Amino acid sequence: MTAILCPRCHKLVSPDADICIHCGQRKPGLWGLTSKIRKMGINLDLPNAVSAVCIILYVFGLLLDPSTLFEFSNIMRVFSPSMESSFKLGMTGSQPIFRYELWWTPVTAIYLHGGLLHIFFNVGWIRQLGPVIENVFGPFRFFIIFTVAGIFCFLVSALTGNAFTLGASGSIFGLLAAAIVFGRHTGQSLYTRQLLQWSIMIFVM
């Protein structure tokens, strides 16, 4: 049986193991899925793939309604897709979820952005944090953390307000939280402090 590297300790372990014998990581091979993907010759680079999807959907949103390209209400709205095009592509919020029953929008909204600076900063953070989380936890766990964190933040927002929401900020905070937990678990206090500083910076932005 082909061995894989544990996503936490990076030591060889069986892809079907329930627990890594070296560090105790549960399901290091995600029930054998990791080794099956590798046998197919697929080399995953999910952080870059996620970034590419965000950029493609952003450009597509602009092309759906180009009349709003030069309507600059504030700096965060420079080259901003219109509300109509964002709604068509899957923007979320209390109304899309509870009024129109568009239950999938907390997923699609993760990959949508409201302006040039919005997507610039978010894609930058995905490309900064994504490889770290992918290296520590593996590509599939990176995707799970990214997606679940985004969905959770959008649901909290929908339950507490009426605003329409989109963007990967909630998912990025999920990646930061996972990295901070890993830093504390491994005793890397300097690494953890840097991540906390990043989280404050993102929150302010």
Phi, psi and omega per residue, in radians:
M1 nan 2.352 -3.134
T2 -1.235 2.286 3.110
A3 -1.514 2.746 3.067
I4 -2.191 2.918 3.047
L5 -1.526 2.269 3.068
C6 -1.068 2.317 -3.115
P7 -1.128 -0.301 -3.124
R8 -1.670 -0.951 -3.030
C9 -1.758 -0.165 3.082
H10 1.088 0.560 3.032
K11 -1.898 2.735 -3.080
L12 -1.167 2.374 -3.137
V13 -2.666 2.724 3.119
S14 -1.163 2.384 3.128
P15 -1.144 -0.314 3.141
D16 -1.753 0.099 -3.092
A17 -1.188 2.455 3.074
D18 -1.269 -0.628 -3.120
I19 -2.451 2.407 3.062
C20 -1.152 2.248 -3.085
I21 -1.254 -0.252 -3.088
H22 -1.625 -0.722 -3.030
C23 -2.226 -0.131 3.106
G24 1.516 0.127 3.113
Q25 -1.076 2.223 3.140
R26 -1.320 2.412 3.088
K27 0.796 1.058 -3.092
P28 -1.056 -0.453 -3.137
G29 -1.820 0.199 -3.103
L30 0.820 1.034 3.080
W31 1.019 0.594 3.102
G32 1.495 -0.048 -3.086
L33 -1.119 -0.665 -3.121
T34 -1.044 -0.843 -3.104
S35 -1.178 -0.606 3.128
K36 -1.127 -0.713 3.111
I37 -1.115 -0.741 -3.119
R38 -1.166 -0.613 3.110
K39 -1.123 -0.494 3.114
M40 -1.352 -0.083 3.126
G41 1.375 0.356 -3.116
I42 -1.620 2.137 3.103
N43 -1.811 1.826 -3.048
L44 -1.431 2.387 2.995
D45 -2.333 1.290 -2.982
L46 -1.139 -0.670 3.108
P47 -1.002 -0.750 3.105
N48 -1.214 -0.628 3.109
A49 -1.130 -0.756 3.103
V50 -1.082 -0.771 3.116
S51 -1.050 -0.740 -3.124
A52 -1.121 -0.731 3.120
V53 -1.090 -0.740 3.115
C54 -1.040 -0.782 -3.103
I55 -1.180 -0.765 -3.133
I56 -1.074 -0.795 -3.139
L57 -1.186 -0.592 3.087
Y58 -1.096 -0.849 3.125
V59 -1.109 -0.710 3.135
F60 -1.105 -0.682 3.101
G61 -1.101 -0.658 3.081
L62 -1.157 -0.709 -3.097
L63 -1.245 -0.454 3.121
L64 -1.122 -0.547 -3.125
D65 -2.544 1.302 -3.066
P66 -1.182 -0.190 -3.111
S67 -1.138 -0.342 -3.097
T68 -1.700 0.103 -3.042
L69 -1.028 -0.627 -3.025
F70 -1.967 0.430 3.056
E71 -1.684 1.645 -3.041
F72 -1.758 1.714 3.095
S73 -1.418 -0.567 3.045
N74 -2.762 3.015 -3.017
I75 -1.098 -0.526 3.131
M76 -1.328 -0.170 -3.122
R77 -1.849 0.235 3.114
V78 -1.144 2.276 -3.085
F79 0.866 1.035 -3.065
S80 -1.799 2.258 3.016
P81 -1.052 2.568 -3.126
S82 -1.211 2.830 3.082
M83 -1.038 -0.688 -3.112
E84 -1.110 -0.807 -3.132
S85 -1.199 -0.644 3.097
S86 -1.133 -0.678 3.118
F87 -1.139 -0.722 3.132
K88 -1.107 -0.599 -3.091
L89 -1.460 -0.211 3.048
G90 2.094 0.499 3.025
M91 -1.060 2.594 -3.060
T92 -2.026 -3.037 -3.084
G93 2.507 -3.139 -3.085
S94 -1.106 -0.689 -3.126
Q95 -1.214 -0.869 3.089
P96 -1.010 -0.665 -3.073
I97 -1.368 -0.897 -2.963
F98 -1.658 -0.524 -3.131
R99 -1.527 -0.806 -3.091
Y100 -1.733 -0.056 3.101
E101 0.981 0.725 3.067
L102 -1.602 1.352 -2.962
W103 -1.207 -0.321 -3.122
W104 -1.450 -0.183 -3.044
T105 -1.117 -0.495 3.046
P106 -1.098 -0.294 3.056
V107 -1.563 -0.875 -3.081
T108 -1.142 -0.583 -3.099
A109 -1.137 -0.388 3.115
I110 -1.022 -0.609 -3.018
Y111 -1.675 0.075 3.129
L112 -1.824 2.625 -3.133
H113 -2.436 2.676 -2.970
G114 -1.689 0.062 -3.131
G115 3.101 2.990 -3.077
L116 -1.103 -0.812 3.131
L117 -1.155 -0.641 3.128
H118 -1.009 -0.917 -3.111
I119 -1.266 -0.561 3.135
F120 -1.062 -0.856 -3.110
F121 -1.220 -0.738 -3.099
N122 -1.165 -0.774 3.100
V123 -1.115 -0.641 3.081
G124 -1.047 -0.755 3.134
W125 -1.223 -0.630 3.090
I126 -1.087 -0.762 -3.134
R127 -1.251 -0.404 3.098
Q128 -1.416 -0.838 -3.056
L129 -1.540 -0.562 -3.057
G130 -0.956 -0.903 3.137
P131 -1.063 -0.563 3.108
V132 -1.118 -0.862 -3.120
I133 -1.187 -0.690 3.118
E134 -1.092 -0.682 -3.130
N135 -1.214 -0.629 -3.086
V136 -1.428 -0.791 -3.007
F137 -1.865 -0.210 -3.088
G138 1.690 2.761 -3.055
P139 -1.122 -0.672 -3.098
F140 -1.221 -0.711 3.106
R141 -1.197 -0.601 3.017
F142 -0.981 -0.849 -3.098
F143 -1.133 -0.680 3.132
I144 -1.145 -0.828 3.122
I145 -1.044 -0.820 -3.115
F146 -1.033 -0.804 -3.067
T147 -1.275 -0.845 -3.090
V148 -1.111 -0.711 3.127
A149 -1.096 -0.738 3.113
G150 -1.109 -0.801 3.129
I151 -1.059 -0.787 -3.120
F152 -1.038 -0.811 -3.116
C153 -1.132 -0.694 3.128
F154 -1.164 -0.667 3.127
L155 -1.170 -0.726 3.081
V156 -1.066 -0.755 3.123
S157 -1.095 -0.739 -3.130
A158 -1.165 -0.574 -3.120
L159 -1.385 -0.339 -3.046
T160 -1.955 -0.057 -3.132
G161 -2.807 3.064 -3.102
N162 -1.886 0.117 -3.069
A163 -1.281 2.579 2.947
F164 -1.366 2.459 -3.044
T165 -2.356 2.607 3.053
L166 -2.788 2.906 3.100
G167 2.006 2.828 -3.074
A168 -1.691 0.222 -3.060
S169 -1.063 -0.763 3.125
G170 -1.084 -0.706 3.108
S171 -1.131 -0.663 3.125
I172 -1.136 -0.698 3.069
F173 -1.109 -0.590 3.062
G174 -1.108 -0.731 3.082
L175 -1.110 -0.717 3.103
L176 -1.085 -0.768 -3.136
A177 -1.069 -0.756 3.131
A178 -1.097 -0.712 3.135
A179 -1.171 -0.667 3.117
I180 -1.144 -0.742 3.100
V181 -1.059 -0.756 3.120
F182 -1.104 -0.729 3.141
G183 -1.088 -0.729 3.121
R184 -1.211 -0.661 -3.126
H185 -1.133 -0.595 -3.105
T186 -1.690 0.044 3.077
G187 1.311 0.420 -3.132
Q188 -1.653 1.434 -3.031
S189 -1.157 -0.668 3.129
L190 -1.123 -0.736 3.102
Y191 -1.072 -0.751 -3.134
T192 -1.150 -0.731 3.126
R193 -1.096 -0.693 3.113
Q194 -1.108 -0.736 3.133
L195 -1.143 -0.669 3.089
L196 -1.113 -0.677 3.070
Q197 -1.114 -0.697 3.088
W198 -1.087 -0.741 -3.098
S199 -1.123 -0.663 3.090
I200 -1.142 -0.716 3.126
M201 -1.077 -0.796 3.141
I202 -1.132 -0.698 -3.137
F203 -1.083 -0.754 3.118
V204 -1.110 -0.750 -3.129
M205 -1.132 nan nan
